[in-house]
Amino acid sequence: MIFKLKSIKGRSRKSYKEWLDETKRYRITWITEVGGVRVPPHFYACVRIRLPNGREMWDFAGRRGPYRTFKLASKACETHAKENK
């Protein structure tokens, strides 16, 4: 999977970054601040899912929690994609 950095209006790149894959089904976010409180930098791997009522939402790909590196987060997305083909 190839992830591309996306610019988000109104969010500082010093505290939040977001990458989407080419299909825009998988997302990796990098966070250093939560609710105005500084936290250690970490990544989240997410996948877009469709709910039974037709709505869409982001859910965790792999384990529910942060990853220390971008490489581990992207590996979780790749593993999720292979398991759900």
N, C-alpha and C positions, 0 to 999 in steps of 0.2 A: 504494500500500500504506500502511496505517495501522499503525504500530508502537506497542505499549503497554508501558510499563515494568513489569517483573515484579520482585517482591521475592523475594529468595533467603535462606532461613534459614541463619544461620551465616556469611554473607559480608557484609563491610562495604561500604556504598555509596561510601565514600571511595576504594576501590580496585577495585571491580567492579560493573558494572551490566549488565543484560540486558533487551533488548526483544524481544518476539515479535509477529508479525503476527497478523491476525484468524484465519487458518487454522492457526496454530502450525506452519507448514511452514518459515518463514524466521525467523532469529534474528540479532540484532546484539548483540555484546558489547563493552563498553568496559573496558579494563584499564589500571591504572597500576602494578601490582605483579605480578611473576612469581617464584614461589618465594621470597618474602620480600625480593626485590630491587626497588627502585624503578626504573621505566622510564618513558620519555616516554609520555603518554597516547595510546592509539590504539584503533581500532575494528576488529572482524572481522565480516564478513558470511558467514553460514552458511546452508545449506539441509539439510533432513532428507532422507536418501536411504534406499532399501530395498536391502539386499544380496541377492544370489542365494539365500543360505541362509535368507532370511526375517527376518534381523535388521535393525535400523535404526541409523543413525549420522548424525552431523553432518559435512558436508563443506563446503568453501569454495564460496561462490557468487561467480563471477567469478574474479579472480586470487587466487593463494595468498599472502596476505600482509596486512599491516595497512593500514587507511585512516586518514587524518588527521582526517577529519570524519565526522559522522553522516550528512550529506547524501550524500557519496560512497558510503558503505556501503549506504545505502538504495537509491541508484541502481543499484548492482551487483545487489542483490536483485531489483529491478524488471526489469532487463535479463535476468537469468537466468530469471525467470518468463515473460517474453515469448518467449524463445528456446525454452523447453521446454513450450510449450502443447500 
